[in-house]
């Protein structure tokens, strides 16, 4: 496992979530509860990085993207709240951004994929990951998982 290729470490965190906290998915718990638990397991894999949920800051300003679905009319772009990020606070060290959806959410994956591309292009994240968790059934797991490079 290398820090430059986070795939194995994040997969380990996902596996731990599915093993230890499947009840969150079976019961179709709120997305924030699922992302918070996953972020804890990701933090274990990346002890030298900050792992945050819905972190809306870019240094001391609001984190914004210009090229996303449903942009605001703000001249600097729409404010964004990524589900999970691996970064170093108050720096330009933006390592991984993760967007999560549940199968009970009927929104298309397309907007999240565009948002991940914008995070990489506009804010310099090295990796983006989209995960759609299968929830509300006994056989929980991953419905879709896509990396953005």
Secondary structure, DSSP 4 states (H G I P E B T S, - for coil): -BTTB-HHHHHHHHHHHHHH-HHHHHTT--HHHHHHHHHHHHHHH-TTSEEEES--EETTEE-EESSSTT--S-TT-EE---SEEEE-TTSS-EEEEEEEEETT--S-HHHHHHHHHHHHHHH--SEEEEEEEE-SSSS-EEEEEEEE-
